[in-house]
Amino acid sequence: MKDIRIALLDMNNNQVNQGFKNIKEISETFQQSSEENVSIKTFDVRFKNEMPDISDFDIFISSGEPGNPHEKDMNGKISSQTF
């Protein structure tokens, strides 16, 4: 049995986010259904400044940032452009 170590990177700055909840649920379903030894650890990157050590994990999955990306420009400011 192979060890598979997954790091989940929460980039939502302590804001509830359905996307990250889905990432966790999918990862946990994979863990439960896998024949391999799957471990999952979550890191609160923005709010708690937690970062995984690259050598400790095989897979890194990251959420986006809080808010609607269509409402911000590249500098994080509200854009006048609408989609």
C-alpha positions in Angstrom: 0.0 0.0 0.0 1.4 3.4 -1.0 1.2 6.6 1.1 -0.5 9.5 -0.6 -0.2 12.8 1.3 -2.6 15.6 0.3 -2.3 19.2 1.4 -5.4 21.3 1.1 -4.6 25.0 0.9 -7.5 27.2 2.1 -6.9 30.7 0.6 -10.3 32.1 1.7 -9.0 34.3 4.6 -11.3 32.8 7.2 -14.4 33.3 5.0 -16.9 30.4 4.5 -16.6 29.1 0.9 -18.6 26.4 -0.8 -15.8 25.7 -3.2 -13.3 24.8 -0.5 -16.0 22.7 1.3 -16.4 20.8 -2.0 -12.6 20.3 -2.3 -12.5 18.8 1.2 -15.5 16.5 0.5 -14.0 15.2 -2.7 -10.7 14.6 -1.1 -12.3 12.8 1.8 -14.3 10.6 -0.6 -11.1 9.7 -2.4 -9.5 8.9 0.9 -12.3 6.6 1.9 -12.6 4.8 -1.4 -8.8 4.5 -2.1 -6.9 1.3 -1.6 -3.9 3.4 -0.8 -3.1 5.0 2.6 -4.3 8.6 1.9 -3.7 11.4 4.5 -5.2 14.9 4.2 -4.1 18.0 6.0 -5.7 21.4 5.7 -3.7 24.7 5.8 -5.2 28.1 6.5 -2.8 30.0 4.3 -4.1 33.6 4.5 -5.8 33.8 7.9 -3.3 31.7 10.0 -0.3 32.0 7.7 0.0 28.2 7.6 2.2 26.7 4.8 3.0 23.0 4.1 6.5 21.8 3.8 6.8 20.8 0.1 8.7 17.6 0.9 5.9 16.4 3.3 3.2 16.1 0.6 2.6 14.5 -2.8 -0.5 16.5 -3.9 -1.4 20.2 -3.3 -4.9 21.4 -3.9 -5.7 25.1 -3.4 -8.9 27.1 -3.3 -9.2 30.6 -4.8 -9.5 33.8 -2.9 -12.7 35.1 -1.2 -15.1 37.1 -3.3 -16.2 37.1 -7.0 -13.2 37.1 -9.3 -15.3 38.8 -12.0 -15.7 41.9 -9.9 -12.0 42.6 -9.3 -9.1 43.7 -11.6 -5.6 42.2 -11.4 -4.7 44.5 -8.4 -7.7 43.3 -6.4 -9.7 46.4 -7.0 -13.3 46.4 -8.0 -13.6 46.5 -11.8 -16.1 48.5 -13.8 -16.2 45.7 -16.4 -19.1 43.3 -16.0 -19.5 39.8 -17.4 
